[in-house]
């Protein structure tokens, strides 16, 4: 989800090209996901909890002042609904 509440599909191919899997979100994909002014990125970890951010993706978000929460899907929904800041997912 974008800052304006619209939904945009993940560009998994960016991560798959770099990391060999879409279960690791790459810096390249995070550059697509991140929006200027975002304070928090919430990401679901997938059915088995295998989704993670690469070190490069974490550094990119930290550099831009955007915190990260990786959670199971039901928790992501609750976190999104209760967040009082600029959130992307």
ZIWOJO-V881084 format. One record per run of one state. SS is the DSSP state (H for helix, E for strand, - for the rest). FROM is the first residue (numbers start at 1). TO is the last residue. Records with the same first field share a line. If there is no record, write none. Layout:
BEGIN
SS: FROM-TO / FROM-TO
END
This chain:
BEGIN
-: 1-11 / 20-23 / 26-26 / 34-39 / 45-51 / 54-54 / 64-66 / 72-72 / 83-86 / 89-89
H: 12-19 / 27-33 / 55-63 / 73-82
E: 24-25 / 40-44 / 52-53 / 67-71 / 87-88
END
